[in-house]
């Protein structure tokens, strides 16, 4: 299970939001645009998940977005998602590694 | 363009490589037999919605990577050469060497951008020759591309919206919405002229949420900025706003219900 506070504490994470798969806002840490981010993340997971179904890729687990000004990460955890805004550059890879490590640790 | 897509398809683990435009139309594709043109067209229509949603938050996005249980989907922004946004999508299975593929796809995306910027669009849109590799379904041409949202339907006329409550934040309590009365560039606030206008935006967002979910607020904010970029939103712009928002409702019956609901006092 993804812990919102734990993710928000990873170096490079600007803020994080907990939402349901429909994009409904549940909680946020250091994220002033929490509702908007939750809605976009929910919509993104839904559409990309549908594409993955059509392509036979199975359920979506994680979506990352990279750009010049910032990066983003959405992690699907059952019926909930955690979306994080991340510093641009190499921080995204670091956050993904941290997530993988914490999941292996809890498995 | 097909040659470049074939280079991507030659990467171990890649099942298909396709380019779609801002209207969700397939521009070109190469893929194994299972990833035929019909499937790629279907997926393009879905992925453009995903890209649109990302652009609401991050217009300068460069790449989107989706990790699935049995594979990956990698999207690269090819820019809007010639005025038409295009996206490269690569479908891969779990055997993909992500580090190697990232570099190879970045190189290929650069080539595609140069090809598009160099004016080779016309040739890339033409029907392509049969695929040369075993198991490949071949490349596809497509109809001329259009800008985002160009094909949206026009909704029926709307009665003038009636003024709402006189409180400074009417109807906002408990709604999770917070329309600002001052100018802002943030996603969570837009400029409104008066309380009635704020109430109308709240109502529009609620009605739209019936059909598109919580992202309705984002759609409303974006629409307000499009139709009222230089001045605070006011009720006389209500019809234009509903016209914009109605385009987000895919089903014609739902669209009519949405417009009808916002026409009531």
Interface residues (C-beta under 8 A of the other chain):
Chain A: X22 X23 X24 X25 X32 X33 X35 X36 X37 X38 X39 X40 X42 X43 X44 X47 X48 X50 X51 X52 X54 X55 X56 X57 X58 X59 X60 X61 X62 X63 X64 X65 X66 X67 X68 X69 X70 X72
Chain B: X15 X16 X34 X35 X39 X42 X43 X46 X47 X49 X50 X53 X54 X56 X57 X58 X60 X61 X62 X63 X64 X65 X66 X67 X68 X69 X70 X71 X72 X73 X91 X93 X176 X186 X187 X188 X213 X214 X215 X216 X217 X218 X221
